[in-house]
């Protein structure tokens, strides 16, 4: 069995931190396989501190602790002069250190120095678009000194090979933690729910076309009882005004661990990718696709290209524009048999291919290759 240390910005907080969703489940499943796994994160960071300012922030942290009591979480002070010595003692017998891309360059420098001293292997893990959109920020992470790179899509793997000269690269897609995300029964409250952040303008136009516009039109007819709710953080004033004008409720921050119950009380959800994942990083879906399918909710998707054949036709409904999105929403509401068939197919694909258990088995094979 392997001894692995993950260094993450945070696993406790999911505030504007979608990486936590998959990594929680991955760490748990690696432990289930018998590996000794510890997660290191700074005691305070931007995601954690922003979460504490939310009305339900402490409850979210408590829910994480109750849901994942099996995860060994070790907090450190990044400015503590004794940090290097503490990490030297902690990492003296590990086989592999996995360093997520949101770590600070100063910490990475310490870890790379300890690797040379202690002999463990170190792998860089990238689940963002900065290698394409801001390559200099990745170079500051000294990625070329790592023993390999894990990415969440083949397009990003290709960038690391071609732009950064990394030969040892592996694609490790995100996946659903099915210990948390699974179908549930609950009284309906929303026809449409969407969980996600505004995205710094990276998909604001797409949200207006594929989500806000169609929802507003469905709600505008006199006889309509259509209800839609959007959850997320960092919504600008104009974004919130657009929701209000369309009659869409803005629910604010939603802990990811509460999302399965919200999905269960809704008739459908939607995938709206950021622009980068329709351009330089084609073929990489958001974590919400995996989680929605695992939850057994009909899923509609704005355009993106499934270049890696992650899904099958019929797992969800593709729409090419706002008019098609509106029509698809109507069909889900008017044709329960269609919606049920889609749910069954999507859930089957998810369970056959895209659980955190699948990724843990794959990561084990990769780690064996790295440390051999």
Phi and psi in degrees as a GROMACS rama.xvg file:
@    title "Ramachandran Plot"
@    xaxis  label "Phi"
@    yaxis  label "Psi"
@TYPE xy
-99.6797  153.786  UNK-2
-114.019  114.795  UNK-3
-127.127  138.614  UNK-4
-119.025  124.717  UNK-5
-98.0774  133.036  UNK-6
-113.029  113.687  UNK-7
-126.565  156.99  UNK-8
-60.8872  -48.3539  UNK-9
-168.164  142.633  UNK-10
-105.175  -25.1238  UNK-11
-67.4254  -42.016  UNK-12
-104.629  132.845  UNK-13
-108.08  14.7147  UNK-14
-68.0015  112.596  UNK-15
52.3469  33.242  UNK-16
-139.314  72.3601  UNK-17
-64.3627  -17.9765  UNK-18
-61.2131  -29.461  UNK-19
-62.9256  -31.9204  UNK-20
-56.5686  -58.6826  UNK-21
-69.1829  -40.9778  UNK-22
-66.4285  -32.0634  UNK-23
-58.6389  -50.1243  UNK-24
-67.361  -37.8928  UNK-25
-63.4634  -46.2616  UNK-26
-61.3813  -43.4027  UNK-27
-59.9844  -45.6301  UNK-28
-69.1077  -33.492  UNK-29
-63.0596  -39.3992  UNK-30
-64.5432  -37.5536  UNK-31
-63.6928  -26.6747  UNK-32
-79.5726  -3.32183  UNK-33
101.244  -0.546409  UNK-34
-75.8737  151.173  UNK-35
-91.3103  114.693  UNK-36
-127.005  132.998  UNK-37
-128.656  145.055  UNK-38
-114.051  128.035  UNK-39
-110.786  132.584  UNK-40
-148.047  152.957  UNK-41
-63.9669  146.321  UNK-42
-61.9515  -31.2216  UNK-43
-136.236  140.126  UNK-44
-159.017  173.07  UNK-45
-61.8879  -38.6653  UNK-46
-68.6705  -47.4659  UNK-47
-61.8119  -43.9967  UNK-48
-68.2776  -38.1126  UNK-49
-67.6323  -35.8337  UNK-50
-62.2329  -40.1375  UNK-51
-63.7111  -21.9086  UNK-52
-83.9663  -10.7949  UNK-53
-78.0916  150.1  UNK-54
-58.4903  -37.6077  UNK-55
-102.38  20.7735  UNK-56
-62.9308  -48.8571  UNK-57
-65.8083  -36.3539  UNK-58
-63.1884  -37.1718  UNK-59
-63.3229  -43.3331  UNK-60
-63.5941  -40.7585  UNK-61
-64.6128  -39.3226  UNK-62
-65.8441  -39.844  UNK-63
-59.1521  -47.7324  UNK-64
-61.8833  -38.064  UNK-65
-73.2959  -31.7839  UNK-66
-80.3862  -32.5607  UNK-67
-123.021  58.0938  UNK-68
-68.2294  -16.3654  UNK-69
-82.6334  -11.6955  UNK-70
-82.937  127.222  UNK-71
-85.5294  110.191  UNK-72
-112.99  124.744  UNK-73
-121.177  118.328  UNK-74
-93.0247  145.106  UNK-75
-137.813  160.228  UNK-76
-99.862  111.617  UNK-77
-64.6828  -18.0033  UNK-78
-104.147  7.95994  UNK-79
-71.0298  123.654  UNK-80
-59.7714  -22.4299  UNK-81
-89.8846  4.18957  UNK-82
-59.4657  -44.7354  UNK-83
-60.0193  -42.4647  UNK-84
-66.1614  -38.3571  UNK-85
-62.9873  -43.9332  UNK-86
-69.2194  -33.2036  UNK-87
-60.0087  -44.0784  UNK-88
-68.5803  -39.1195  UNK-89
-71.9725  -31.5453  UNK-90
-104.657  10.7973  UNK-91
-65.4178  -22.48  UNK-92
-122.401  17.0391  UNK-93
-83.9904  153.925  UNK-94
-87.6596  -37.0918  UNK-95
-146.405  140.244  UNK-96
-114.029  125.275  UNK-97
-107.133  121.941  UNK-98
-114.283  113.543  UNK-99
-73.9685  151.864  UNK-100
-69.4504  -13.8536  UNK-101
-85.9012  9.69864  UNK-102
-77.6498  155.71  UNK-103
-76.174  144.198  UNK-104
-55.4988  -34.1276  UNK-105
-63.1964  -40.9557  UNK-106
-66.4634  -42.3051  UNK-107
-60.9663  -38.9273  UNK-108
-60.6479  -41.7674  UNK-109
-62.8104  -45.7349  UNK-110
-65.1764  -41.1402  UNK-111
-66.067  -35.2045  UNK-112
-64.9666  -41.1046  UNK-113
-69.0804  -32.5432  UNK-114
-59.3876  -45.1494  UNK-115
-62.4815  -32.3059  UNK-116
-82.4319  -42.3489  UNK-117
-97.757  -20.7984  UNK-118
90.8207  4.78099  UNK-119
-74.8843  163.844  UNK-120
-91.1282  154.609  UNK-121
-134.079  130.794  UNK-122
-123.737  137.467  UNK-123
-91.8486  136.798  UNK-124
-120.914  119.362  UNK-125
-118.892  121.364  UNK-126
-128.815  39.1239  UNK-127
-143.263  -176.808  UNK-128
-105.551  8.09778  UNK-129
-66.0845  -28.5114  UNK-130
-60.6704  -26.5306  UNK-131
-93.7463  -47.6037  UNK-132
-84.93  -24.8339  UNK-133
-146.309  65.6601  UNK-134
-60.5037  -28.7536  UNK-135
-64.0831  -33.6392  UNK-136
-66.2712  -30.3864  UNK-137
-75.4259  -38.0884  UNK-138
-61.7856  -32.5441  UNK-139
-63.1679  -20.3753  UNK-140
-82.2843  1.11751  UNK-141
57.1214  41.93  UNK-142
-60.8525  -29.2611  UNK-143
-65.5502  -15.2255  UNK-144
-90.9099  -6.15798  UNK-145
-78.1121  161.435  UNK-146
-80.4695  -6.94949  UNK-147
172.12  174.223  UNK-148
-133.765  134.224  UNK-149
-103.261  133.906  UNK-150
-129.199  166.107  UNK-151
-100.69  22.4209  UNK-152
-176.488  151.269  UNK-153
-61.9827  -34.4615  UNK-154
-62.4048  -38.4579  UNK-155
-73.6145  -36.5848  UNK-156
-58.0495  -43.0971  UNK-157
-62.1311  -37.8336  UNK-158
-63.8117  -42.4284  UNK-159
-65.8596  -34.3651  UNK-160
-73.3806  -44.3795  UNK-161
-83.7041  -41.8077  UNK-162
-90.6741  -31.3913  UNK-163
-110.012  -2.34434  UNK-164
67.239  28.5348  UNK-165
-92.515  113.297  UNK-166
-80.0391  -35.8635  UNK-167
-88.5261  89.0797  UNK-168
-132.216  140.595  UNK-169
-134.855  140.535  UNK-170
-88.9149  123.029  UNK-171
-125.793  95.519  UNK-172
-64.1248  154.612  UNK-173
-68.2203  170.651  UNK-174
-162.629  173.001  UNK-175
-92.4475  139.097  UNK-176
-84.1867  98.1417  UNK-177
-78.0717  -1.10071  UNK-178
-76.7478  -15.745  UNK-179
-113.865  -44.4151  UNK-180
-99.2492  108.858  UNK-181
-155.648  160.441  UNK-182
-63.3548  138.906  UNK-183
-135.873  157.18  UNK-184
-103.283  134.08  UNK-185
-161.268  151.847  UNK-186
-62.872  139.595  UNK-187
-70.5632  136.988  UNK-188
-122.304  -27.4402  UNK-189
-132.279  142.015  UNK-190
-74.9853  -37.6933  UNK-191
-133.895  134.726  UNK-192
-132.086  143.643  UNK-193
-135.909  133.848  UNK-194
-121.094  117.849  UNK-195
170.527  163.703  UNK-196
-93.1927  158.667  UNK-197
-59.8109  -40.8759  UNK-198
96.2664  26.6807  UNK-199
52.9032  37.3513  UNK-200
78.9238  3.24616  UNK-201
-78.7617  -11.7718  UNK-202
-152.516  20.9695  UNK-203
-62.0308  -41.3874  UNK-204
-64.1046  -39.2665  UNK-205
-67.5973  -38.7425  UNK-206
-62.7548  -39.4068  UNK-207
-66.3133  -41.4312  UNK-208
-74.5171  -47.9809  UNK-209
-93.352  -18.9538  UNK-210
-120.406  -60.9797  UNK-211
-68.0635  -45.9963  UNK-212
-61.3008  -54.8451  UNK-213
-59.7398  -40.9277  UNK-214
-62.9896  -40.8909  UNK-215
-64.3962  -39.5583  UNK-216
-68.5769  -38.0252  UNK-217
-66.8127  -31.4724  UNK-218
-81.4116  -19.5571  UNK-219
-78.9686  -20.7096  UNK-220
-67.7402  143.587  UNK-221
-57.1789  -35.4926  UNK-222
-88.0583  -0.981456  UNK-223
-75.1254  139.724  UNK-224
-116.387  20.5223  UNK-225
-61.1916  130.269  UNK-226
-124.723  132.173  UNK-227
-133.935  141.377  UNK-228
-133.808  137.218  UNK-229
-118.845  131.439  UNK-230
-114.92  148.094  UNK-231
157.447  177.638  UNK-232
-123.011  168.843  UNK-233
62.3306  36.4924  UNK-234
-82.4742  121.687  UNK-235
-70.4107  169.099  UNK-236
-59.4974  -42.2538  UNK-237
-67.4649  -30.969  UNK-238
-67.474  -44.1703  UNK-239
-65.4051  -35.6257  UNK-240
-65.9144  -37.5082  UNK-241
-63.7769  -39.8128  UNK-242
-63.5501  -46.5872  UNK-243
-62.4517  -40.9225  UNK-244
-63.2708  -34.7541  UNK-245
-84.06  -4.17389  UNK-246
77.1807  23.6162  UNK-247
-98.7022  129.131  UNK-248
-75.0034  136.13  UNK-249
-101.653  116.406  UNK-250
-94.3028  -4.77393  UNK-251
71.2429  -155.163  UNK-252
-63.8117  133.8  UNK-253
-127.119  118.412  UNK-254
-57.4678  138.819  UNK-255
-60.1158  -31.9906  UNK-256
-70.6675  -14.156  UNK-257
-90.9254  -11.498  UNK-258
-61.1821  -39.2932  UNK-259
-57.6549  -39.0547  UNK-260
-68.8111  -36.7947  UNK-261
-65.1302  -43.3036  UNK-262
-60.0786  -40.6369  UNK-263
-63.8942  -26.1069  UNK-264
-94.7381  12.7234  UNK-265
-128.466  156.844  UNK-266
-87.1128  -24.3084  UNK-267
-165.258  164.482  UNK-268
-140.607  179.408  UNK-269
-141.549  148.708  UNK-270
-104.347  121.45  UNK-271
-124.313  98.5497  UNK-272
-71.982  154.163  UNK-273
-71.5164  158.143  UNK-274
-59.218  -34.9908  UNK-275
-60.182  -28.8254  UNK-276
-89.3289  5.36755  UNK-277
-110.43  -1.64405  UNK-278
-120.257  -101.823  UNK-279
-65.6296  -27.1612  UNK-280
-116.457  50.0199  UNK-281
-60.187  144.511  UNK-282
95.3653  1.21701  UNK-283
-107.696  109.268  UNK-284
-82.1784  163.529  UNK-285
-76.1943  162.51  UNK-286
-59.9849  -25.4793  UNK-287
-63.5428  -29.1712  UNK-288
-61.6778  -50.4251  UNK-289
-61.3745  -43.1409  UNK-290
-69.9135  -37.3333  UNK-291
-65.6187  -45.9056  UNK-292
-62.3823  -40.0203  UNK-293
-64.8455  -29.5822  UNK-294
-81.2966  -9.83138  UNK-295
74.038  41.7832  UNK-296
-117.593  137.141  UNK-297
-56.6112  135.886  UNK-298
-121.826  129.181  UNK-299
-105.51  150.028  UNK-300
-135.533  129.533  UNK-301
-65.2963  166.384  UNK-302
-61.6909  135.683  UNK-303
-161.184  163.293  UNK-304
-108.325  117.365  UNK-305
-80.3937  72.9805  UNK-306
-68.586  -17.9394  UNK-307
-103.699  6.71213  UNK-308
53.4526  47.7386  UNK-309
-71.4559  -29.3209  UNK-310
-125.677  166.306  UNK-311
-105.154  155.152  UNK-312
-56.8488  132.614  UNK-313
95.4507  -6.11583  UNK-314
-66.9453  -32.9578  UNK-315
-153.211  176.131  UNK-316
-104.6  119.52  UNK-317
-80.1984  139.609  UNK-318
-130.904  141.793  UNK-319
-99.6269  -15.3058  UNK-320
-160.02  179.933  UNK-321
-65.143  -36.2733  UNK-322
-64.2136  -41.8591  UNK-323
-67.8781  -34.825  UNK-324
-62.4053  -45.1175  UNK-325
-62.0441  -42.8295  UNK-326
-64.7611  -39.1566  UNK-327
-66.8853  -38.0622  UNK-328
-61.7146  -43.8034  UNK-329
-61.6606  -40.2463  UNK-330
-66.1595  -41.5581  UNK-331
-59.4013  -40.3801  UNK-332
-72.832  -35.1899  UNK-333
-91.1913  -16.4091  UNK-334
-128.224  81.556  UNK-335
-58.6603  -33.414  UNK-336
-65.8927  -39.8402  UNK-337
-62.2485  -46.4416  UNK-338
-62.5992  -42.2183  UNK-339
-65.534  -40.4539  UNK-340
-64.1443  -40.1658  UNK-341
-64.3854  -43.6785  UNK-342
-58.9726  -45.9095  UNK-343
-63.6163  -42.1044  UNK-344
-68.4848  -45.1088  UNK-345
-63.4045  -41.0237  UNK-346
-65.0216  -39.6542  UNK-347
-62.3125  -45.1511  UNK-348
-60.5419  -44.005  UNK-349
-59.6687  -48.3337  UNK-350
-69.1716  -27.9944  UNK-351
-80.9142  -23.7614  UNK-352
-131.395  -29.353  UNK-353
-130.838  49.7288  UNK-354
-105.199  162.211  UNK-355
-62.6793  -26.7928  UNK-356
-64.7371  -40.2432  UNK-357
-59.2047  -44.9521  UNK-358
-70.178  -33.7125  UNK-359
-65.0237  -40.2071  UNK-360
-64.5794  -40.8086  UNK-361
-65.7007  -43.8119  UNK-362
-63.196  -36.4352  UNK-363
-59.3034  -43.2823  UNK-364
-64.1634  -40.2262  UNK-365
-64.9121  -44.9493  UNK-366
-63.2123  -40.6708  UNK-367
-57.265  -39.0342  UNK-368
-68.1818  -40.4293  UNK-369
-68.5598  -43.2607  UNK-370
-88.2502  -9.60818  UNK-371
